[in-house]
Amino acid sequence: MPALLATEIALVVVAAAGGWLPQKLAAWGETLVAIPRLLRERRAIQDSRAIGAGEFAAALTNDLDSPYLGAAARSRALRLALRAYWAIVTRVLDAR
């Protein structure tokens, strides 16, 4: 959750600089409206298949490789911070 919040805050800056802030804010609005449906779908999926958080995390990546992130995707400092954060998260999940 901390990484998601930090990423969303950073994306607001990237969106403003890239001229797509209205679309980003609209996406947040659509997501808020969809939360009840998304929670129902999430419960149904979780009830139908059991997978651990560590197993799920193993399929994810620790890199920012989207062309939409501009300079943020090329930032060495951000890349190193994300990799360090992800290393901690995966260790915690593996310890469970």
MOSUL-V243875 format. One record per helix or strand. SS is the DSSP state (~ for helix, > for strand). FROM is the first residue (numbers start at 1). TO is the last residue. If there is no record, write none. Layout:
SS|FROM|TO ; SS|FROM|TO
//
This chain:
~|2|18 ; ~|21|48 ; ~|53|58 ; ~|67|69 ; ~|71|74 ; ~|76|95
//
